[in-house]
Amino acid sequence: MKIWLQRVSEASVAIDGEKVAAIGQGYLILLGITHTDTAEKADYLASRIPVLRLFEDENFHMNRSLEDVGGKVIVVSQFTLYADTSHGRRPGFSAAAPGNIAEPLYNHFVARLKELLGTERVGTGKFGADMKVALINDGPVSVELTA
């Protein structure tokens, strides 16, 4: 399981021209799932999100967590995080789990985040949909988390 997390001052997701999620300060989380991922890995990564200290304090040090600043998150499924670009000119995606494996784990991860942060602080895209994601990366700060 792989996360590309971006600290944002705002982010949104639209599907077919309709905005389905929008946040101010927080994280845009792109979540990639591979064949060997488990609910335990999803739980571990979800538990890291509220406490990861990526927000600046008054001395401009990254000492504040999502919990500290009351931030929100948007979670977007992103199979392309498992792209293999080592050969040729077209990426391969065989390392990405198929939908019947990935979607339940995506839903599990989102449900766990909602338990930890509260439903009102967690937005999502739609698994498998063609989404338009907009964000203002704050910093910029982007980190990868894996399990």
N, CA, C and O atoms as a GROMACS GRO file, in nm:
protein
  588
    1MET      N    1   0.086  -0.117   0.000
    1MET     CA    2   0.000   0.000   0.000
    1MET      C    3   0.090   0.122   0.000
    1MET      O    4   0.190   0.130   0.072
    2LYS      N    5   0.051   0.216  -0.082
    2LYS     CA    6   0.134   0.334  -0.101
    2LYS      C    7   0.045   0.459  -0.097
    2LYS      O    8  -0.062   0.463  -0.158
    3ILE      N    9   0.092   0.560  -0.024
    3ILE     CA   10   0.023   0.688  -0.017
    3ILE      C   11   0.116   0.797  -0.066
    3ILE      O   12   0.232   0.803  -0.029
    4TRP      N   13   0.063   0.883  -0.150
    4TRP     CA   14   0.130   1.009  -0.184
    4TRP      C   15   0.045   1.115  -0.118
    4TRP      O   16  -0.067   1.141  -0.160
    5LEU      N   17   0.100   1.177  -0.012
    5LEU     CA   18   0.028   1.272   0.072
    5LEU      C   19   0.079   1.412   0.042
    5LEU      O   20   0.200   1.436   0.042
    6GLN      N   21  -0.011   1.503   0.016
    6GLN     CA   22   0.025   1.642  -0.009
    6GLN      C   23  -0.044   1.731   0.093
    6GLN      O   24  -0.165   1.724   0.112
    7ARG      N   25   0.037   1.814   0.159
    7ARG     CA   26  -0.020   1.913   0.251
    7ARG      C   27  -0.080   2.023   0.164
    7ARG      O   28  -0.012   2.078   0.078
    8VAL      N   29  -0.205   2.056   0.188
    8VAL     CA   30  -0.274   2.153   0.104
    8VAL      C   31  -0.336   2.265   0.186
    8VAL      O   32  -0.371   2.248   0.303
    9SER      N   33  -0.348   2.381   0.122
    9SER     CA   34  -0.426   2.488   0.181
    9SER      C   35  -0.571   2.477   0.134
    9SER      O   36  -0.662   2.529   0.198
   10GLU      N   37  -0.590   2.409   0.020
   10GLU     CA   38  -0.724   2.371  -0.025
   10GLU      C   39  -0.712   2.263  -0.132
   10GLU      O   40  -0.611   2.253  -0.201
   11ALA      N   41  -0.817   2.182  -0.142
   11ALA     CA   42  -0.822   2.076  -0.243
   11ALA      C   43  -0.967   2.041  -0.270
   11ALA      O   44  -1.054   2.061  -0.185
   12SER      N   45  -0.991   1.988  -0.390
   12SER     CA   46  -1.126   1.945  -0.424
   12SER      C   47  -1.120   1.834  -0.528
   12SER      O   48  -1.020   1.816  -0.597
   13VAL      N   49  -1.230   1.760  -0.538
   13VAL     CA   50  -1.245   1.654  -0.637
   13VAL      C   51  -1.380   1.675  -0.706
   13VAL      O   52  -1.482   1.695  -0.641
   14ALA      N   53  -1.377   1.670  -0.839
   14ALA     CA   54  -1.500   1.680  -0.918
   14ALA      C   55  -1.512   1.557  -1.006
   14ALA      O   56  -1.413   1.505  -1.057
   15ILE      N   57  -1.636   1.512  -1.023
   15ILE     CA   58  -1.669   1.401  -1.112
   15ILE      C   59  -1.782   1.448  -1.202
   15ILE      O   60  -1.887   1.492  -1.155
   16ASP      N   61  -1.761   1.437  -1.332
   16ASP     CA   62  -1.859   1.482  -1.431
   16ASP      C   63  -1.902   1.627  -1.406
   16ASP      O   64  -2.020   1.660  -1.419
   17GLY      N   65  -1.806   1.711  -1.370
   17GLY     CA   66  -1.833   1.852  -1.349
   17GLY      C   67  -1.895   1.887  -1.215
   17GLY      O   68  -1.918   2.005  -1.187
   18GLU      N   69  -1.922   1.787  -1.131
   18GLU     CA   70  -1.983   1.812  -1.000
   18GLU      C   71  -1.879   1.792  -0.890
   18GLU      O   72  -1.815   1.687  -0.882
   19LYS      N   73  -1.861   1.894  -0.806
   19LYS     CA   74  -1.766   1.885  -0.695
   19LYS      C   75  -1.823   1.790  -0.590
   19LYS      O   76  -1.931   1.812  -0.537
   20VAL      N   77  -1.747   1.682  -0.561
   20VAL     CA   78  -1.794   1.580  -0.465
   20VAL      C   79  -1.722   1.590  -0.331
   20VAL      O   80  -1.768   1.532  -0.232
   21ALA      N   81  -1.611   1.663  -0.326
   21ALA     CA   82  -1.539   1.683  -0.200
   21ALA      C   83  -1.457   1.810  -0.211
   21ALA      O   84  -1.402   1.841  -0.317
   22ALA      N   85  -1.448   1.882  -0.101
   22ALA     CA   86  -1.364   2.002  -0.096
   22ALA      C   87  -1.321   2.026   0.048
   22ALA      O   88  -1.399   2.008   0.142
   23ILE      N   89  -1.195   2.066   0.064
   23ILE     CA   90  -1.143   2.096   0.196
   23ILE      C   91  -1.059   2.224   0.190
   23ILE      O   92  -1.018   2.268   0.083
   24GLY      N   93  -1.035   2.279   0.308
   24GLY     CA   94  -0.936   2.385   0.323
   24GLY      C   95  -0.806   2.318   0.366
   24GLY      O   96  -0.759   2.225   0.300
   25GLN      N   97  -0.749   2.365   0.474
   25GLN     CA   98  -0.621   2.312   0.523
   25GLN      C   99  -0.631   2.164   0.554
   25GLN      O  100  -0.726   2.119   0.618
   26GLY      N  101  -0.532   2.088   0.508
   26GLY     CA  102  -0.530   1.945   0.538
   26GLY      C  103  -0.441   1.870   0.443
   26GLY      O  104  -0.337   1.919   0.400
   27TYR      N  105  -0.484   1.747   0.410
   27TYR     CA  106  -0.406   1.658   0.324
   27TYR      C  107  -0.492   1.608   0.208
   27TYR      O  108  -0.608   1.572   0.225
   28LEU      N  109  -0.432   1.608   0.091
   28LEU     CA  110  -0.485   1.532  -0.021
   28LEU      C  111  -0.406   1.401  -0.022
   28LEU      O  112  -0.284   1.402  -0.033
   29ILE      N  113  -0.478   1.290  -0.010
   29ILE     CA  114  -0.416   1.158  -0.001
   29ILE      C  115  -0.448   1.080  -0.127
   29ILE      O  116  -0.564   1.051  -0.155
   30LEU      N  117  -0.344   1.046  -0.203
   30LEU     CA  118  -0.358   0.957  -0.317
   30LEU      C  119  -0.319   0.819  -0.268
   30LEU      O  120  -0.208   0.800  -0.218
   31LEU      N  121  -0.409   0.721  -0.281
   31LEU     CA  122  -0.390   0.588  -0.224
   31LEU      C  123  -0.379   0.484  -0.333
   31LEU      O  124  -0.472   0.465  -0.412
   32GLY      N  125  -0.263   0.416  -0.338
   32GLY     CA  126  -0.241   0.307  -0.431
   32GLY      C  127  -0.239   0.174  -0.357
   32GLY      O  128  -0.185   0.164  -0.246
   33ILE      N  129  -0.298   0.073  -0.419
   33ILE     CA  130  -0.309  -0.058  -0.354
   33ILE      C  131  -0.254  -0.164  -0.448
   33ILE      O  132  -0.283  -0.165  -0.568
   34THR      N  133  -0.173  -0.254  -0.391
   34THR     CA  134  -0.115  -0.364  -0.469
   34THR      C  135  -0.173  -0.497  -0.423
   34THR      O  136  -0.251  -0.502  -0.327
   35HIS      N  137  -0.136  -0.603  -0.489
   35HIS     CA  138  -0.195  -0.736  -0.468
   35HIS      C  139  -0.177  -0.792  -0.327
   35HIS      O  140  -0.263  -0.866  -0.279
   36THR      N  141  -0.069  -0.757  -0.261
   36THR     CA  142  -0.039  -0.815  -0.130
   36THR      C  143  -0.086  -0.730  -0.013
   36THR      O  144  -0.056  -0.761   0.102
   37ASP      N  145  -0.160  -0.624  -0.040
   37ASP     CA  146  -0.204  -0.536   0.068
   37ASP      C  147  -0.316  -0.600   0.150
   37ASP      O  148  -0.390  -0.685   0.102
   38THR      N  149  -0.326  -0.554   0.274
   38THR     CA  150  -0.420  -0.612   0.370
   38THR      C  151  -0.490  -0.501   0.448
   38THR      O  152  -0.450  -0.385   0.444
   39ALA      N  153  -0.596  -0.539   0.518
   39ALA     CA  154  -0.666  -0.446   0.606
   39ALA      C  155  -0.573  -0.396   0.716
   39ALA      O  156  -0.584  -0.281   0.759
   40GLU      N  157  -0.482  -0.481   0.761
   40GLU     CA  158  -0.386  -0.440   0.865
   40GLU      C  159  -0.295  -0.328   0.815
   40GLU      O  160  -0.264  -0.235   0.889
   41LYS      N  161  -0.251  -0.337   0.690
   41LYS     CA  162  -0.168  -0.231   0.633
   41LYS      C  163  -0.249  -0.102   0.620
   41LYS      O  164  -0.198   0.007   0.646
   42ALA      N  165  -0.375  -0.114   0.580
   42ALA     CA  166  -0.462   0.003   0.570
   42ALA      C  167  -0.481   0.067   0.706
   42ALA      O  168  -0.476   0.190   0.719
   43ASP      N  169  -0.502  -0.014   0.809
   43ASP     CA  170  -0.518   0.038   0.946
   43ASP      C  171  -0.392   0.111   0.991
   43ASP      O  172  -0.400   0.219   1.050
   44TYR      N  173  -0.277   0.052   0.964
   44TYR     CA  174  -0.150   0.114   1.004
   44TYR      C  175  -0.134   0.251   0.938
   44TYR      O  176  -0.105   0.350   1.006
   45LEU      N  177  -0.154   0.257   0.807
   45LEU     CA  178  -0.137   0.385   0.738
   45LEU      C  179  -0.241   0.486   0.783
   45LEU      O  180  -0.208   0.604   0.801
   46ALA      N  181  -0.364   0.444   0.802
   46ALA     CA  182  -0.468   0.536   0.850
   46ALA      C  183  -0.431   0.592   0.987
   46ALA      O  184  -0.456   0.710   1.014
   47SER      N  185  -0.372   0.510   1.073
   47SER     CA  186  -0.336   0.557   1.207
   47SER      C  187  -0.224   0.661   1.203
   47SER      O  188  -0.210   0.740   1.296
   48ARG      N  189  -0.144   0.662   1.098
   48ARG     CA  190  -0.034   0.757   1.084
   48ARG      C  191  -0.082   0.897   1.044
   48ARG      O  192  -0.022   0.998   1.081
   49ILE      N  193  -0.191   0.903   0.969
   49ILE     CA  194  -0.236   1.030   0.911
   49ILE      C  195  -0.266   1.138   1.016
   49ILE      O  196  -0.215   1.249   1.002
   50PRO      N  197  -0.346   1.111   1.119
   50PRO     CA  198  -0.379   1.219   1.214
   50PRO      C  199  -0.260   1.271   1.294
   50PRO      O  200  -0.262   1.386   1.339
   51VAL      N  201  -0.157   1.189   1.312
   51VAL     CA  202  -0.047   1.227   1.402
   51VAL      C  203   0.082   1.268   1.331
   51VAL      O  204   0.175   1.314   1.396
   52LEU      N  205   0.087   1.250   1.202
   52LEU     CA  206   0.207   1.287   1.126
   52LEU      C  207   0.224   1.440   1.133
   52LEU      O  208   0.132   1.515   1.101
   53ARG      N  209   0.342   1.483   1.175
   53ARG     CA  210   0.364   1.626   1.200
   53ARG      C  211   0.422   1.693   1.074
   53ARG      O  212   0.544   1.693   1.053
   54LEU      N  213   0.334   1.749   0.993
   54LEU     CA  214   0.375   1.815   0.870
   54LEU      C  215   0.332   1.961   0.862
   54LEU      O  216   0.357   2.028   0.762
   55PHE      N  217   0.269   2.010   0.967
   55PHE     CA  218   0.228   2.150   0.970
   55PHE      C  219   0.324   2.230   1.058
   55PHE      O  220   0.372   2.182   1.160
   56GLU      N  221   0.349   2.353   1.016
   56GLU     CA  222   0.447   2.437   1.085
   56GLU      C  223   0.392   2.498   1.214
   56GLU      O  224   0.274   2.532   1.224
   57ASP      N  225   0.481   2.510   1.311
   57ASP     CA  226   0.450   2.581   1.434
   57ASP      C  227   0.490   2.727   1.417
   57ASP      O  228   0.523   2.771   1.306
   58GLU      N  229   0.487   2.802   1.525
   58GLU     CA  230   0.520   2.945   1.519
   58GLU      C  231   0.666   2.972   1.484
   58GLU      O  232   0.701   3.083   1.446
   59ASN      N  233   0.752   2.871   1.496
   59ASN     CA  234   0.893   2.883   1.459
   59ASN      C  235   0.924   2.823   1.322
   59ASN      O  236   1.040   2.805   1.286
   60PHE      N  237   0.820   2.794   1.246
   60PHE     CA  238   0.831   2.740   1.110
   60PHE      C  239   0.894   2.601   1.105
   60PHE      O  240   0.957   2.563   1.006
   61HIS      N  241   0.877   2.525   1.214
   61HIS     CA  242   0.920   2.386   1.218
   61HIS      C  243   0.797   2.297   1.203
   61HIS      O  244   0.690   2.330   1.252
   62MET      N  245   0.814   2.185   1.136
   62MET     CA  246   0.702   2.093   1.118
   62MET      C  247   0.680   2.016   1.248
   62MET      O  248   0.730   1.905   1.265
   63ASN      N  249   0.605   2.077   1.337
   63ASN     CA  250   0.579   2.019   1.469
   63ASN      C  251   0.431   1.998   1.496
   63ASN      O  252   0.395   1.950   1.604
   64ARG      N  253   0.344   2.031   1.403
   64ARG     CA  254   0.200   2.019   1.426
   64ARG      C  255   0.141   1.912   1.335
   64ARG      O  256   0.179   1.898   1.218
   65SER      N  257   0.049   1.839   1.392
   65SER     CA  258  -0.018   1.730   1.320
   65SER      C  259  -0.152   1.779   1.266
   65SER      O  260  -0.197   1.890   1.295
   66LEU      N  261  -0.215   1.693   1.187
   66LEU     CA  262  -0.350   1.720   1.138
   66LEU      C  263  -0.445   1.740   1.257
   66LEU      O  264  -0.532   1.828   1.254
   67GLU      N  265  -0.429   1.659   1.360
   67GLU     CA  266  -0.510   1.675   1.481
   67GLU      C  267  -0.489   1.813   1.542
   67GLU      O  268  -0.585   1.878   1.583
   68ASP      N  269  -0.362   1.858   1.549
   68ASP     CA  270  -0.330   1.986   1.611
   68ASP      C  271  -0.394   2.104   1.540
   68ASP      O  272  -0.437   2.200   1.604
   69VAL      N  273  -0.401   2.097   1.407
   69VAL     CA  274  -0.452   2.211   1.330
   69VAL      C  275  -0.599   2.196   1.291
   69VAL      O  276  -0.656   2.286   1.231
   70GLY      N  277  -0.660   2.082   1.325
   70GLY     CA  278  -0.800   2.060   1.291
   70GLY      C  279  -0.824   2.045   1.142
   70GLY      O  280  -0.932   2.079   1.092
   71GLY      N  281  -0.724   1.996   1.070
   71GLY     CA  282  -0.734   1.983   0.925
   71GLY      C  283  -0.823   1.868   0.881
   71GLY      O  284  -0.864   1.784   0.961
   72LYS      N  285  -0.852   1.868   0.751
   72LYS     CA  286  -0.935   1.766   0.689
   72LYS      C  287  -0.854   1.692   0.584
   72LYS      O  288  -0.742   1.732   0.550
   73VAL      N  289  -0.911   1.585   0.531
   73VAL     CA  290  -0.844   1.507   0.427
   73VAL      C  291  -0.942   1.474   0.314
   73VAL      O  292  -1.063   1.465   0.334
   74ILE      N  293  -0.885   1.457   0.196
   74ILE     CA  294  -0.956   1.396   0.084
   74ILE      C  295  -0.873   1.276   0.042
   74ILE      O  296  -0.752   1.286   0.024
   75VAL      N  297  -0.940   1.161   0.025
   75VAL     CA  298  -0.873   1.038  -0.017
   75VAL      C  299  -0.919   1.004  -0.159
   75VAL      O  300  -1.038   0.996  -0.187
   76VAL      N  301  -0.820   0.985  -0.247
   76VAL     CA  302  -0.848   0.954  -0.387
   76VAL      C  303  -0.775   0.824  -0.423
   76VAL      O  304  -0.655   0.812  -0.398
   77SER      N  305  -0.846   0.728  -0.481
   77SER     CA  306  -0.782   0.605  -0.526
   77SER      C  307  -0.691   0.638  -0.645
   77SER      O  308  -0.728   0.717  -0.731
   78GLN      N  309  -0.572   0.577  -0.647
   78GLN     CA  310  -0.471   0.615  -0.747
   78GLN      C  311  -0.387   0.494  -0.786
   78GLN      O  312  -0.277   0.476  -0.734
   79PHE      N  313  -0.439   0.411  -0.876
   79PHE     CA  314  -0.365   0.291  -0.915
   79PHE      C  315  -0.233   0.324  -0.983
   79PHE      O  316  -0.142   0.241  -0.983
   80THR      N  317  -0.220   0.443  -1.040
   80THR     CA  318  -0.098   0.479  -1.112
   80THR      C  319   0.022   0.497  -1.020
   80THR      O  320   0.134   0.512  -1.068
   81LEU      N  321   0.002   0.497  -0.889
   81LEU     CA  322   0.116   0.498  -0.798
   81LEU      C  323   0.200   0.371  -0.812
   81LEU      O  324   0.316   0.368  -0.771
   82TYR      N  325   0.140   0.268  -0.869
   82TYR     CA  326   0.213   0.143  -0.891
   82TYR      C  327   0.255   0.126  -1.037
   82TYR      O  328   0.273   0.013  -1.084
   83ALA      N  329   0.271   0.236  -1.108
   83ALA     CA  330   0.316   0.229  -1.248
   83ALA      C  331   0.459   0.179  -1.255
   83ALA      O  332   0.545   0.218  -1.176
   84ASP      N  333   0.483   0.092  -1.353
   84ASP     CA  334   0.619   0.045  -1.382
   84ASP      C  335   0.664   0.115  -1.510
   84ASP      O  336   0.610   0.090  -1.618
   85THR      N  337   0.762   0.202  -1.496
   85THR     CA  338   0.812   0.278  -1.611
   85THR      C  339   0.954   0.234  -1.649
   85THR      O  340   1.026   0.307  -1.717
   86SER      N  341   0.993   0.115  -1.606
   86SER     CA  342   1.130   0.069  -1.629
   86SER      C  343   1.156   0.022  -1.772
   86SER      O  344   1.272   0.010  -1.812
   87HIS      N  345   1.052  -0.006  -1.848
   87HIS     CA  346   1.069  -0.056  -1.985
   87HIS      C  347   0.978   0.021  -2.080
   87HIS      O  348   0.865   0.056  -2.045
   88GLY      N  349   1.026   0.045  -2.198
   88GLY     CA  350   0.943   0.103  -2.302
   88GLY      C  351   0.897   0.244  -2.272
   88GLY      O  352   0.953   0.313  -2.187
   89ARG      N  353   0.793   0.285  -2.343
   89ARG     CA  354   0.742   0.422  -2.329
   89ARG      C  355   0.604   0.428  -2.267
   89ARG      O  356   0.555   0.536  -2.236
   90ARG      N  357   0.541   0.313  -2.247
   90ARG     CA  358   0.409   0.309  -2.184
   90ARG      C  359   0.422   0.240  -2.050
   90ARG      O  360   0.476   0.130  -2.042
   91PRO      N  361   0.372   0.302  -1.943
   91PRO     CA  362   0.382   0.238  -1.811
   91PRO      C  363   0.299   0.110  -1.806
   91PRO      O  364   0.196   0.097  -1.872
   92GLY      N  365   0.346   0.016  -1.725
   92GLY     CA  366   0.270  -0.105  -1.695
   92GLY      C  367   0.208  -0.090  -1.557
   92GLY      O  368   0.264  -0.025  -1.468
   93PHE      N  369   0.092  -0.150  -1.539
   93PHE     CA  370   0.021  -0.136  -1.412
   93PHE      C  371  -0.011  -0.269  -1.347
   93PHE      O  372  -0.105  -0.279  -1.268
   94SER      N  373   0.066  -0.372  -1.380
   94SER     CA  374   0.037  -0.505  -1.327
   94SER      C  375   0.059  -0.513  -1.176
   94SER      O  376   0.005  -0.603  -1.112
   95ALA      N  377   0.137  -0.422  -1.118
   95ALA     CA  378   0.158  -0.423  -0.973
   95ALA      C  379   0.038  -0.366  -0.897
   95ALA      O  380   0.025  -0.388  -0.777
   96ALA      N  381  -0.047  -0.292  -0.967
   96ALA     CA  382  -0.168  -0.237  -0.902
   96ALA      C  383  -0.270  -0.349  -0.887
   96ALA      O  384  -0.291  -0.428  -0.979
   97ALA      N  385  -0.334  -0.353  -0.772
   97ALA     CA  386  -0.437  -0.454  -0.748
   97ALA      C  387  -0.559  -0.426  -0.835
   97ALA      O  388  -0.593  -0.310  -0.858
   98PRO      N  389  -0.625  -0.532  -0.883
   98PRO     CA  390  -0.749  -0.510  -0.959
   98PRO      C  391  -0.859  -0.457  -0.866
   98PRO      O  392  -0.849  -0.468  -0.744
   99GLY      N  393  -0.961  -0.400  -0.926
   99GLY     CA  394  -1.069  -0.337  -0.850
   99GLY      C  395  -1.133  -0.424  -0.745
   99GLY      O  396  -1.167  -0.374  -0.637
  100ASN      N  397  -1.150  -0.554  -0.772
  100ASN     CA  398  -1.217  -0.641  -0.675
  100ASN      C  399  -1.134  -0.659  -0.548
  100ASN      O  400  -1.188  -0.696  -0.443
  101ILE      N  401  -1.004  -0.634  -0.555
  101ILE     CA  402  -0.917  -0.637  -0.436
  101ILE      C  403  -0.900  -0.496  -0.380
  101ILE      O  404  -0.908  -0.475  -0.260
  102ALA      N  405  -0.876  -0.401  -0.469
  102ALA     CA  406  -0.842  -0.265  -0.426
  102ALA      C  407  -0.960  -0.189  -0.366
  102ALA      O  408  -0.944  -0.120  -0.265
  103GLU      N  409  -1.077  -0.201  -0.425
  103GLU     CA  410  -1.190  -0.120  -0.377
  103GLU      C  411  -1.227  -0.149  -0.231
  103GLU      O  412  -1.247  -0.055  -0.155
  104PRO      N  413  -1.237  -0.276  -0.189
  104PRO     CA  414  -1.267  -0.301  -0.047
  104PRO      C  415  -1.158  -0.246   0.046
  104PRO      O  416  -1.190  -0.197   0.155
  105LEU      N  417  -1.032  -0.253   0.006
  105LEU     CA  418  -0.925  -0.198   0.090
  105LEU      C  419  -0.929  -0.046   0.093
  105LEU      O  420  -0.904   0.015   0.197
  106TYR      N  421  -0.959   0.015  -0.020
  106TYR     CA  422  -0.978   0.161  -0.024
  106TYR      C  423  -1.090   0.201   0.072
  106TYR      O  424  -1.074   0.294   0.152
  107ASN      N  425  -1.204   0.132   0.064
  107ASN     CA  426  -1.318   0.162   0.152
  107ASN      C  427  -1.282   0.139   0.298
  107ASN      O  428  -1.325   0.215   0.385
  108HIS      N  429  -1.204   0.036   0.326
  108HIS     CA  430  -1.161   0.008   0.462
  108HIS      C  431  -1.074   0.121   0.514
  108HIS      O  432  -1.092   0.167   0.627
  109PHE      N  433  -0.978   0.166   0.433
  109PHE     CA  434  -0.890   0.277   0.471
  109PHE      C  435  -0.972   0.403   0.501
  109PHE      O  436  -0.949   0.469   0.603
  110VAL      N  437  -1.067   0.436   0.415
  110VAL     CA  438  -1.150   0.554   0.434
  110VAL      C  439  -1.233   0.541   0.562
  110VAL      O  440  -1.244   0.636   0.639
  111ALA      N  441  -1.291   0.424   0.584
  111ALA     CA  442  -1.372   0.402   0.705
  111ALA      C  443  -1.287   0.418   0.831
  111ALA      O  444  -1.332   0.476   0.930
  112ARG      N  445  -1.166   0.367   0.828
  112ARG     CA  446  -1.076   0.379   0.943
  112ARG      C  447  -1.040   0.525   0.969
  112ARG      O  448  -1.037   0.569   1.084
  113LEU      N  449  -1.013   0.600   0.862
  113LEU     CA  450  -0.984   0.743   0.879
  113LEU      C  451  -1.105   0.816   0.938
  113LEU      O  452  -1.088   0.904   1.023
  114LYS      N  453  -1.224   0.780   0.894
  114LYS     CA  454  -1.345   0.844   0.949
  114LYS      C  455  -1.362   0.813   1.097
  114LYS      O  456  -1.408   0.897   1.173
  115GLU      N  457  -1.324   0.692   1.138
  115GLU     CA  458  -1.328   0.657   1.280
  115GLU      C  459  -1.230   0.744   1.359
  115GLU      O  460  -1.261   0.789   1.469
  116LEU      N  461  -1.112   0.766   1.302
  116LEU     CA  462  -1.007   0.841   1.372
  116LEU      C  463  -1.030   0.991   1.371
  116LEU      O  464  -1.002   1.059   1.470
  117LEU      N  465  -1.081   1.045   1.261
  117LEU     CA  466  -1.092   1.190   1.246
  117LEU      C  467  -1.235   1.242   1.258
  117LEU      O  468  -1.255   1.360   1.288
  118GLY      N  469  -1.332   1.157   1.237
  118GLY     CA  470  -1.471   1.201   1.229
  118GLY      C  471  -1.513   1.210   1.082
  118GLY      O  472  -1.437   1.255   0.997
  119THR      N  473  -1.633   1.167   1.056
  119THR     CA  474  -1.684   1.160   0.919
  119THR      C  475  -1.676   1.295   0.847
  119THR      O  476  -1.645   1.299   0.729
  120GLU      N  477  -1.705   1.402   0.918
  120GLU     CA  478  -1.709   1.535   0.855
  120GLU      C  479  -1.572   1.586   0.812
  120GLU      O  480  -1.563   1.684   0.738
  121ARG      N  481  -1.465   1.522   0.856
  121ARG     CA  482  -1.330   1.566   0.822
  121ARG      C  483  -1.266   1.483   0.711
  121ARG      O  484  -1.150   1.505   0.676
  122VAL      N  485  -1.340   1.387   0.654
  122VAL     CA  486  -1.286   1.298   0.552
  122VAL      C  487  -1.374   1.302   0.428
  122VAL      O  488  -1.491   1.263   0.432
  123GLY      N  489  -1.318   1.351   0.318
  123GLY     CA  490  -1.386   1.350   0.190
  123GLY      C  491  -1.321   1.247   0.099
  123GLY      O  492  -1.210   1.201   0.126
  124THR      N  493  -1.390   1.212  -0.007
  124THR     CA  494  -1.336   1.113  -0.100
  124THR      C  495  -1.374   1.150  -0.243
  124THR      O  496  -1.462   1.232  -0.269
  125GLY      N  497  -1.302   1.086  -0.332
  125GLY     CA  498  -1.346   1.081  -0.471
  125GLY      C  499  -1.437   0.961  -0.482
  125GLY      O  500  -1.504   0.924  -0.386
  126LYS      N  501  -1.440   0.900  -0.602
  126LYS     CA  502  -1.518   0.778  -0.622
  126LYS      C  503  -1.426   0.676  -0.685
  126LYS      O  504  -1.365   0.702  -0.789
  127PHE      N  505  -1.417   0.560  -0.625
  127PHE     CA  506  -1.326   0.457  -0.673
  127PHE      C  507  -1.354   0.427  -0.820
  127PHE      O  508  -1.468   0.402  -0.858
  128GLY      N  509  -1.249   0.431  -0.900
  128GLY     CA  510  -1.258   0.396  -1.041
  128GLY      C  511  -1.314   0.503  -1.132
  128GLY      O  512  -1.318   0.485  -1.254
  129ALA      N  513  -1.356   0.615  -1.076
  129ALA     CA  514  -1.415   0.721  -1.158
  129ALA      C  515  -1.307   0.807  -1.222
  129ALA      O  516  -1.193   0.811  -1.176
  130ASP      N  517  -1.344   0.875  -1.330
  130ASP     CA  518  -1.257   0.976  -1.391
  130ASP      C  519  -1.278   1.103  -1.310
  130ASP      O  520  -1.384   1.166  -1.318
  131MET      N  521  -1.178   1.140  -1.233
  131MET     CA  522  -1.190   1.253  -1.141
  131MET      C  523  -1.099   1.368  -1.183
  131MET      O  524  -0.992   1.347  -1.241
  132LYS      N  525  -1.144   1.487  -1.152
  132LYS     CA  526  -1.062   1.607  -1.169
  132LYS      C  527  -1.026   1.654  -1.029
  132LYS      O  528  -1.113   1.695  -0.951
  133VAL      N  529  -0.897   1.648  -0.998
  133VAL     CA  530  -0.848   1.682  -0.865
  133VAL      C  531  -0.777   1.816  -0.873
  133VAL      O  532  -0.686   1.835  -0.954
  134ALA      N  533  -0.819   1.909  -0.788
  134ALA     CA  534  -0.755   2.040  -0.782
  134ALA      C  535  -0.697   2.058  -0.643
  134ALA      O  536  -0.757   2.017  -0.543
  135LEU      N  537  -0.580   2.121  -0.637
  135LEU     CA  538  -0.520   2.145  -0.507
  135LEU      C  539  -0.424   2.262  -0.512
  135LEU      O  540  -0.370   2.298  -0.616
  136ILE      N  541  -0.405   2.319  -0.396
  136ILE     CA  542  -0.296   2.413  -0.376
  136ILE      C  543  -0.206   2.348  -0.273
  136ILE      O  544  -0.238   2.341  -0.154
  137ASN      N  545  -0.091   2.300  -0.321
  137ASN     CA  546   0.006   2.233  -0.235
  137ASN      C  547   0.069   2.339  -0.148
  137ASN      O  548   0.126   2.436  -0.198
  138ASP      N  549   0.061   2.321  -0.018
  138ASP     CA  550   0.110   2.418   0.079
  138ASP      C  551   0.253   2.386   0.115
  138ASP      O  552   0.279   2.284   0.180
  139GLY      N  553   0.345   2.469   0.075
  139GLY     CA  554   0.486   2.450   0.109
  139GLY      C  555   0.579   2.467  -0.008
  139GLY      O  556   0.650   2.568  -0.012
  140PRO      N  557   0.585   2.380  -0.102
  140PRO     CA  558   0.509   2.256  -0.114
  140PRO      C  559   0.562   2.148  -0.021
  140PRO      O  560   0.683   2.136   0.001
  141VAL      N  561   0.469   2.070   0.031
  141VAL     CA  562   0.504   1.954   0.115
  141VAL      C  563   0.433   1.833   0.057
  141VAL      O  564   0.310   1.831   0.049
  142SER      N  565   0.509   1.733   0.016
  142SER     CA  566   0.457   1.607  -0.034
  142SER      C  567   0.544   1.495   0.021
  142SER      O  568   0.667   1.502   0.016
  143VAL      N  569   0.480   1.391   0.074
  143VAL     CA  570   0.556   1.278   0.128
  143VAL      C  571   0.491   1.147   0.085
  143VAL      O  572   0.370   1.141   0.059
  144GLU      N  573   0.573   1.044   0.077
  144GLU     CA  574   0.525   0.909   0.047
  144GLU      C  575   0.523   0.828   0.175
  144GLU      O  576   0.618   0.830   0.253
  145LEU      N  577   0.414   0.756   0.196
  145LEU     CA  578   0.403   0.662   0.307
  145LEU      C  579   0.377   0.525   0.247
  145LEU      O  580   0.298   0.512   0.154
  146THR      N  581   0.441   0.423   0.300
  146THR     CA  582   0.421   0.288   0.250
  146THR      C  583   0.404   0.190   0.367
  146THR      O  584   0.451   0.214   0.479
  147ALA      N  585   0.336   0.082   0.337
  147ALA     CA  586   0.321  -0.025   0.435
  147ALA      C  587   0.323  -0.157   0.362
  147ALA      O  588   0.312  -0.263   0.424
   0.00000   0.00000   0.00000
